[in-house]
């Protein structure tokens, strides 16, 4: 169950909190409508939503893709690496932390200053989602909406977001792009004559997102076999394996999280016993501004499906991946990449 924000660093008086609540009610008064979220909750929201607070970093990413100029602030500042492809004006957005979870660190002062019309949570639906959203809404006095979004249902999530925020034209384009990538992957999955295996190296290299982990969804979407065909320790956590197991699996392709680990594996004589390394099928996962494959488990992985497909099944994925990256970044990250910049990202 989520842990709602509890201030330990600062005390918020009842009077000041009441001001936040009153401001939210006044903003919605006289021009409100109801919206049904992914938990089935019916929430009253302003008819015209102009300012949005993301519940956390994952919601921040999705909202940035569909309505960046409606962000009242961010849960977490974009880092220097992310800002290489994100327009500079978004670096100035105030940070108010995330609303709940084990890393809950809401800054009420910043939230009051941002004065959002609504808080939006986006991601995987938990068993206690409805209760959590109700509790959060009562606690902060601002409408709270949950929109379920998994890799395979991102198009539906964008459709809901368009209806909620009013950014329907953009949402339709994003939804259409996601659906096209997923449908293409499904079609090509059915055309595979020989399934190839992929090992996802993270942590020390012998940490992996095994079969069943949602961080490794792209492997399954393109029709490859996760080489770590063992029970994942958790759907969201990594699983430790031995090098002996890895030698037995001898994957066709290895994808690596982090450049440091990639360079270590590439230079290691032990790892060079694996066919994937010997045959030059060891790849560093692009991660600017976000990983193509794993964290966060969101729409950033849609381009990862095209990227991974082009590496594992090049006979099926014949599109120009550089052009695909450029199209994706323009549409989702509002960033124009030159050919060279796109190639550098893919190195």
C-alpha positions as CSV (number, residue, x, y, z in Angstrom):
1,X,0.0,0.0,0.0
2,X,1.2,3.4,-0.8
3,X,2.4,5.7,2.0
4,X,0.9,9.1,1.6
5,X,3.0,12.1,2.3
6,X,3.7,12.9,5.9
7,X,5.8,16.0,6.6
8,X,8.7,15.5,8.9
9,X,10.8,18.4,7.8
10,X,8.2,21.1,8.1
11,X,5.0,21.7,9.9
12,X,1.9,22.8,7.9
13,X,-0.6,24.6,10.0
14,X,-4.3,23.7,9.7
15,X,-5.0,27.3,8.5
16,X,-2.5,27.1,5.7
17,X,-3.7,23.7,4.6
18,X,-7.2,25.1,4.6
19,X,-6.0,27.8,2.2
20,X,-4.8,25.2,-0.2
21,X,-8.1,23.4,0.0
22,X,-10.1,26.6,-0.5
23,X,-8.0,27.6,-3.5
24,X,-8.6,24.3,-5.2
25,X,-12.4,24.5,-4.5
26,X,-12.5,28.0,-5.8
27,X,-10.6,27.1,-9.0
28,X,-13.2,24.4,-9.8
29,X,-16.3,26.3,-8.7
30,X,-18.7,27.3,-11.4
31,X,-17.0,25.5,-14.2
32,X,-16.7,21.8,-13.3
33,X,-17.3,18.4,-14.9
34,X,-16.9,14.8,-13.8
35,X,-14.3,12.4,-15.0
36,X,-14.1,8.7,-14.5
37,X,-10.6,7.4,-14.0
38,X,-9.1,4.0,-14.4
39,X,-10.2,2.8,-10.9
40,X,-13.8,3.7,-11.7
41,X,-13.8,6.7,-9.4
42,X,-15.9,9.7,-10.5
43,X,-14.0,12.9,-9.7
44,X,-15.1,16.5,-10.2
45,X,-12.5,18.4,-12.1
46,X,-12.4,21.9,-13.7
47,X,-13.9,22.0,-17.2
48,X,-10.7,23.6,-18.5
49,X,-7.5,22.2,-17.0
50,X,-4.6,24.6,-17.3
51,X,-2.2,23.4,-14.6
52,X,-1.3,19.8,-13.7
53,X,0.8,18.3,-11.0
54,X,2.3,14.9,-11.7
55,X,2.1,12.5,-8.7
56,X,5.7,11.3,-9.3
57,X,8.5,10.9,-11.9
58,X,6.6,8.4,-14.1
59,X,3.5,10.5,-14.4
60,X,5.8,13.5,-15.1
61,X,7.3,11.7,-18.1
62,X,3.9,10.9,-19.7
63,X,2.5,14.3,-19.0
64,X,5.5,15.9,-20.5
65,X,4.9,14.1,-23.7
66,X,1.3,15.1,-24.1
67,X,1.0,18.6,-22.4
68,X,4.4,19.9,-21.2
69,X,3.2,23.5,-20.9
70,X,0.5,22.5,-18.5
71,X,3.0,21.1,-16.0
72,X,2.6,23.3,-12.9
73,X,5.8,21.8,-11.6
74,X,7.8,18.6,-11.6
75,X,8.1,15.8,-9.1
76,X,11.8,15.6,-9.9
77,X,14.0,18.0,-11.8
78,X,15.3,16.9,-15.2
79,X,19.0,16.0,-14.8
80,X,21.8,17.3,-17.0
81,X,21.7,14.3,-19.3
82,X,18.0,14.6,-19.8
83,X,18.3,18.4,-20.5
84,X,20.5,17.7,-23.5
85,X,17.3,16.8,-25.4
86,X,14.6,18.6,-23.4
87,X,14.0,22.3,-24.1
88,X,15.7,24.5,-21.5
89,X,12.5,26.3,-20.4
90,X,11.4,23.1,-18.6
91,X,14.4,23.2,-16.4
92,X,12.8,26.2,-14.6
93,X,9.7,24.4,-13.5
94,X,9.4,24.3,-9.7
95,X,10.0,21.0,-7.9
96,X,7.5,19.8,-5.3
97,X,8.5,16.1,-5.0
98,X,6.3,13.1,-5.2
99,X,3.0,12.7,-3.4
100,X,3.2,9.1,-2.1
101,X,5.2,5.9,-2.1
102,X,8.3,4.9,-0.3
103,X,10.0,8.1,-1.6
104,X,7.2,10.5,-0.7
105,X,8.8,13.9,-0.2
106,X,6.1,16.5,-1.0
107,X,7.1,20.1,-0.5
108,X,3.7,21.7,0.4
109,X,5.1,25.2,0.0
110,X,6.1,24.5,-3.6
111,X,2.7,22.8,-4.3
112,X,0.8,25.8,-3.0
113,X,2.8,28.1,-5.2
114,X,2.2,25.9,-8.2
115,X,-1.6,25.9,-7.6
116,X,-2.4,22.9,-9.9
117,X,-6.0,22.2,-11.0
118,X,-5.5,18.5,-10.7
119,X,-3.0,15.8,-9.7
120,X,-2.5,13.0,-12.1
121,X,-1.1,9.6,-11.3
122,X,-0.1,7.3,-14.2
123,X,1.2,3.8,-14.3
124,X,0.4,0.2,-13.2
125,X,-2.8,-0.2,-11.2
126,X,-2.1,-1.5,-7.7
127,X,-4.6,-3.5,-5.6
128,X,-5.2,-0.5,-3.3
129,X,-5.2,2.1,-6.1
130,X,-8.8,3.4,-5.6
131,X,-8.3,3.7,-1.8
132,X,-4.9,5.4,-2.3
133,X,-6.3,8.0,-4.7
134,X,-9.3,8.7,-2.4
135,X,-6.9,9.2,0.6
136,X,-4.5,11.4,-1.4
137,X,-7.3,13.6,-2.6
138,X,-8.7,14.0,0.9
139,X,-5.2,14.8,2.2
140,X,-4.3,17.6,-0.3
141,X,-7.8,18.9,-1.2
142,X,-7.1,18.8,-4.9
143,X,-8.8,16.5,-7.5
144,X,-6.7,13.4,-8.0
145,X,-7.0,11.2,-11.1
146,X,-5.4,7.8,-11.8
147,X,-4.8,6.6,-15.4
148,X,-3.6,3.1,-15.9
149,X,-0.7,2.8,-18.4
150,X,1.2,-0.3,-19.4
151,X,3.5,-0.7,-22.4
152,X,0.8,-2.6,-24.3
153,X,-2.0,-0.1,-23.4
154,X,-0.3,3.3,-23.8
155,X,-2.6,4.2,-26.6
156,X,-5.6,3.9,-24.3
157,X,-3.8,5.9,-21.6
158,X,-3.2,8.8,-24.1
159,X,-6.9,8.7,-25.2
160,X,-8.0,9.1,-21.6
161,X,-5.4,11.9,-21.0
162,X,-6.6,13.8,-24.1
163,X,-10.2,13.7,-22.8
164,X,-9.1,14.8,-19.3
165,X,-6.6,17.6,-20.2
166,X,-8.3,18.8,-23.4
167,X,-5.1,18.1,-25.5
168,X,-7.0,15.7,-27.8
169,X,-5.1,16.4,-31.0
170,X,-1.7,15.7,-29.5
171,X,-3.0,12.7,-27.5
172,X,-4.5,11.2,-30.7
173,X,-1.1,11.4,-32.4
174,X,0.7,9.9,-29.5
175,X,-1.8,7.1,-29.1
176,X,-1.7,6.4,-32.8
177,X,2.1,6.1,-32.8
178,X,2.0,3.7,-29.8
179,X,-0.6,1.5,-31.4
180,X,1.2,1.4,-34.7
181,X,4.5,0.2,-33.0
182,X,2.6,-2.4,-31.0
183,X,0.6,-3.7,-34.0
184,X,3.7,-3.8,-36.1
185,X,5.5,-5.8,-33.4
186,X,2.6,-8.2,-33.2
187,X,2.5,-8.8,-36.9
188,X,6.3,-9.4,-37.1
189,X,6.2,-11.7,-34.0
190,X,3.8,-13.9,-36.0
191,X,6.4,-14.0,-38.9
192,X,9.3,-15.2,-36.8
193,X,10.8,-18.5,-38.0
194,X,13.4,-19.0,-35.4
195,X,13.1,-17.4,-32.0
196,X,16.3,-15.7,-30.7
197,X,17.2,-15.1,-27.1
198,X,18.1,-11.9,-25.3
199,X,19.9,-11.4,-22.0
200,X,19.3,-8.2,-20.2
201,X,22.4,-7.3,-18.1
202,X,22.1,-4.7,-15.4
203,X,23.7,-4.0,-12.0
204,X,26.9,-6.2,-11.9
205,X,26.0,-7.8,-15.2
206,X,24.8,-10.9,-13.4
207,X,21.7,-9.0,-12.2
208,X,19.0,-9.3,-14.8
209,X,15.3,-8.7,-15.4
210,X,14.2,-12.2,-15.8
211,X,11.1,-13.6,-17.6
212,X,8.0,-12.0,-16.1
213,X,9.7,-8.8,-15.0
214,X,7.8,-5.8,-16.5
215,X,11.2,-4.1,-17.0
216,X,11.9,-6.7,-19.7
217,X,8.5,-6.4,-21.5
218,X,10.1,-5.3,-24.8
219,X,11.8,-8.7,-25.2
220,X,8.5,-10.5,-25.2
221,X,6.7,-7.8,-27.3
222,X,9.1,-8.4,-30.2
223,X,8.8,-12.1,-29.9
224,X,12.3,-12.9,-28.5
225,X,13.0,-15.3,-25.6
226,X,14.2,-13.8,-22.4
227,X,17.4,-15.9,-21.9
228,X,16.9,-15.7,-18.1
229,X,13.9,-18.1,-18.3
230,X,13.6,-18.5,-14.6
231,X,11.1,-17.2,-12.1
232,X,11.8,-13.4,-11.5
233,X,12.3,-12.6,-7.9
234,X,9.7,-9.9,-8.4
235,X,7.9,-8.3,-11.3
236,X,9.8,-5.0,-10.7
237,X,13.1,-6.2,-9.2
238,X,16.2,-7.8,-10.7
239,X,17.2,-11.4,-10.3
240,X,20.7,-12.6,-9.6
241,X,22.2,-15.4,-11.8
242,X,25.5,-17.1,-12.0
243,X,27.9,-16.9,-14.9
244,X,27.6,-20.7,-15.2
245,X,23.9,-20.2,-15.9
246,X,24.7,-17.5,-18.4
247,X,27.1,-19.8,-20.2
248,X,24.5,-22.5,-20.4
249,X,21.9,-20.0,-21.8
250,X,24.5,-18.6,-24.2
251,X,22.1,-15.8,-25.5
252,X,22.0,-14.6,-29.1
253,X,21.9,-11.0,-28.0
254,X,22.9,-9.2,-24.8
255,X,21.6,-5.7,-24.0
256,X,23.3,-3.8,-21.2
257,X,22.0,-1.1,-18.9
258,X,24.7,1.6,-18.4
259,X,27.8,2.5,-20.4
260,X,30.2,1.6,-17.6
261,X,28.8,-2.0,-17.4
262,X,28.8,-2.2,-21.2
263,X,32.5,-1.3,-21.4
264,X,33.4,-3.7,-18.6
265,X,31.6,-6.6,-20.2
266,X,33.1,-5.8,-23.6
267,X,36.6,-5.9,-22.2
268,X,36.2,-8.9,-19.9
269,X,37.7,-12.2,-21.2
270,X,35.2,-14.3,-19.3
271,X,32.2,-12.6,-21.0
272,X,34.0,-12.9,-24.3
273,X,33.3,-16.7,-24.1
274,X,29.7,-15.9,-24.8
275,X,28.6,-16.0,-28.5
276,X,26.8,-12.7,-28.3
277,X,30.0,-10.9,-27.2
278,X,32.2,-12.7,-29.7
279,X,29.8,-12.0,-32.5
280,X,29.4,-8.3,-31.8
281,X,25.8,-8.6,-30.6
282,X,26.4,-6.8,-27.3
283,X,24.5,-3.5,-27.1
284,X,24.4,-0.6,-24.8
285,X,20.7,0.4,-24.2
286,X,20.3,4.1,-25.2
287,X,19.2,6.1,-22.2
288,X,18.9,9.7,-23.1
289,X,16.7,11.1,-21.8
290,X,15.3,7.8,-20.5
291,X,16.1,4.1,-21.0
292,X,14.7,2.6,-24.2
293,X,14.1,-0.7,-22.3
294,X,13.5,-0.3,-18.6
295,X,13.4,2.6,-16.2
296,X,11.0,4.2,-16.0
297,X,8.5,1.5,-17.2
298,X,6.6,3.9,-19.4
299,X,6.2,5.3,-22.9
300,X,10.0,5.7,-23.3
301,X,9.9,1.9,-24.0
302,X,7.8,2.3,-27.2
303,X,10.9,3.4,-29.1
304,X,12.8,0.6,-27.4
305,X,10.5,-1.9,-29.1
306,X,11.6,-0.6,-32.5
307,X,15.2,-0.4,-31.5
308,X,15.4,-3.9,-30.0
309,X,13.5,-5.4,-32.9
310,X,16.0,-3.9,-35.3
311,X,18.8,-5.6,-33.5
312,X,17.3,-9.0,-32.8
313,X,15.3,-9.5,-36.0
314,X,16.8,-7.2,-38.6
315,X,15.3,-9.3,-41.4
316,X,11.9,-8.2,-40.1
317,X,12.6,-4.7,-38.8
318,X,14.0,-3.1,-42.0
319,X,13.0,0.6,-41.2
320,X,15.7,3.2,-40.8
321,X,16.1,3.3,-37.0
322,X,17.8,6.7,-37.1
323,X,14.8,8.2,-38.7
324,X,12.5,6.4,-36.3
325,X,14.4,7.9,-33.4
326,X,14.1,11.3,-34.9
327,X,10.4,11.0,-35.4
328,X,9.8,9.6,-31.9
329,X,11.9,12.4,-30.2
330,X,10.1,15.1,-32.1
331,X,6.7,13.7,-31.2
332,X,7.2,12.7,-27.6
333,X,10.1,14.8,-26.4
334,X,9.4,17.9,-28.5
335,X,13.0,17.8,-29.6
336,X,14.5,18.0,-33.2
337,X,17.5,15.7,-33.6
338,X,20.0,15.9,-36.4
339,X,21.1,12.7,-38.1
340,X,24.3,12.8,-36.1
341,X,22.6,13.4,-32.8
342,X,20.3,10.4,-33.4
343,X,23.3,8.2,-34.4
344,X,25.1,9.3,-31.3
345,X,22.2,8.3,-29.1
346,X,22.2,4.9,-30.8
347,X,25.9,4.2,-30.3
